Amino acid sequence: MKELVVLLEDLGCQNVKTYIQSGNAVLQSSKTASRLSSQIGVEIKRRRGFEPHLLLLELKNFARAIAANPFPEAESDPKGLHFGFLDFAPSKPDLDKLSALAAKTERFQLINKVFFYMRPME
């Protein structure tokens, strides 16, 4: 992750913070998300020999996801809520199949391009 921080800083990003070895980073940049995403991909390919799939989100994406949270109980149990962002909303998600796999305490909801998952922490 240190190499990722250096790469992002070389592209002009500021306040770069990474999360474990996940490939996730939080940063500030004056560049548009589209432009920065393209530059990151090109630079990783140049330095490492492959161009990864990137999903670059802006702060407003997180704010919208928080506002759309379908599980209000997460306010008192924030560690039980997880959400994941998708590139696009699936046209025919098999949510019934996923429901069949879920434990009784697990709930989920797909809202546009955000998958919300709630499992109360006990």
Number of C-alpha atoms within 10 A of each C-alpha: 15 10 8 17 19 13 16 23 16 11 15 13 18 15 12 15 15 15 10 9 8 8 10 13 16 16 14 15 15 9 12 10 14 11 9 18 17 13 14 19 15 16 18 16 13 11 10 10 10 12 15 12 8 12 12 18 13 12 9 9 13 14 10 11 19 12 9 13 20 16 16 11 13 16 11 9 15 14 12 17 20 14 17 11 18 12 10 9 14 11 6 6 10 9 12 9 9 10 13 9 10 13 9 9 9 13 15 19 15 17 13 12 14 21 17 21 19 21 19 16 10 5
